[in-house]
Amino acid sequence: MDRGVNEALKIMDLTDYQASAYTAMVSLVSARAVEVAEVSGIPRSRVYEVLRQLSDRGFVEVERGKPMRYHVVPPSEVFRREKGRIIKKLDEAMSRLTEIYEDRVARVPTPVWLIHGQEKIVKKELEIISRSRKELKMRMGFIFRDEIKALRPALDRITDRGVEVRIMARDLIDVPGEVEVRKIPPVRMLVRDSQEMMWIFSRFTPDGAPIPETAIGIWNQYPEIAENYARIFDTVWKGDAGRSP
């Protein structure tokens, strides 16, 4: 049996005998148990039980009679169905583990973490945004290329569930939430729920574009620090400093 095919069938939770029997049935299309045993190498004493198991799983269909015949369910149908089942299981597991992670990560005392490079920084931004429960405050002194496209769906999700999003930016940006254009330094900050925050710094090209590989994020989960910067953000937000006319 082709190694790749065998591995794919095992991902579908087939045993070695079940995988061999199904592969034999694909080549035979319709056959008696004895023929499946001959092609697959499965002992005759086991082949009936293996074919029954495949029938229960929807890999073959049984035609009652003497002798019984077995008809293979087309691979396209089997793989489409099994792919959906596997993806559903993975999605459910991911959702559950993410729920556990997000509940625990906020409770674990950690030092300040340094995050290097645009890709990892944006990934951490999305993670922080997803944990927002009441409010998210962002000061966007610069924006990475294509970053808004990545942030918009995450901001959509939290605003849909009632999270207040306030953003100060150097230019008007099309994202969910309340956006104010301010004359602010080319530095980034986001604070969620006064519980965790991240500063983001970067070097820039002569025309003012951030250089992705030089970007550094400073992430921490100390509520005292996050709460302090949330208050500073509120003070600036309420004032007129840097406000565009």
Secondary structure, 3 states (H helix, E strand, C coil): CCHHHHHHHHHCCCCHHHHHHHHHHHHHCEEEHHHHHHHHCCCHHHHHHHHHHHHHHCCEEEECCCCCEEEECCHHHHHHHHHHHHHHHHHHHHHHHHHHHHHHHCCCCCCCEEEECHHHHHHHHHHHHHCCCCEEEEEECCCCCCHHHHHHHHHHHHHHCCCEEEEEECCCCCCCCEEEEECCCCCEEEEECCCEEEEEECCECCCCCECHHHCEEEEECCHHHHHHHHHHHHHHHHCCCCECC
